[in-house]
Amino acid sequence: MEQQLKLTGEETSFLQWLRENGGAGVRCESSLIGSADRLIKAGYVKQRADSFSLDIIHYTLTQSGADALLALKRS
């Protein structure tokens, strides 16, 4: 069984924001308060660069990320 990442409040808020926005969101790199690196490494979020602007990053909530939110809600 895969070990769940212990999410920070900021990471939880980010996952919730993605879920509330249909599972996807866009953020400007300069507006990032924290990094999504741990979420990406854990497989909770996917990212891709914007094809027109290097400052814009597209994020997608994965099923693992949605499951992690659900597990938090249950605990």
N, C-alpha and C positions, 0 to 999 in steps of 0.2 A: 504494500500500500504506500502511496506517495505521501511524503511528509508535507503538511500544509505550512506555508510561509507565515510567520507571525507578522501580521501587517501593522504598520504604523497608522496613526489616525489620518495622516495625509494620504497614505496609499489607499486606505479604505475610502476616503472621500473621493479620490480620483476614480476608483472602480465604480463607486456609486454614480458619479457624474457620467461616466461612460454608459452605464446601464440606463440611466434616466434619459439619455440622448440616443436611445435606440441601439446602443452597443458600439457607438463610434463617436469620435470627437477629434477636433483639430485644435492644436495649441501652437502658439508662436514660441519658438525656442527661448526668446528673451523674456517671456512671461512665465517660464517654468519656475515655480517656487522650489520644488524638489525634483528629484530625478525619478524616472519611471524604470530605471535600469533593473532594479530587483524584481519588479513586476514582469518585465520582459523576460528576464532569465528564468523566472519561475513558470513562465508560460501562461501567465494570467492576461497579458496584453501583447498585442502585436503592434509594431510601428512601421511606418514607411514614410520616406521623405516626399515632400510635395514636388511635383515635376516643374513647377514654375518658380518657387521660392525656396531657397535653402533654409530660411528661418522657420518654415512651417512644417509641422510634423503631424501626421495622421495616425491616430491610435484606434485600435479595435479591441473590444473586450472578447476574450476567448471563453469557451465553455468552462475551462478550468478557473478562470477569473470569476465567472458567474457562480460557479460552485463554491468558491472560497467566500463570496459574499453571503451565500445561502448558509454556509457553515457558521459564519459569524453571527448571523441572525438567530440561529438555533442555539448558540452557546450563551 
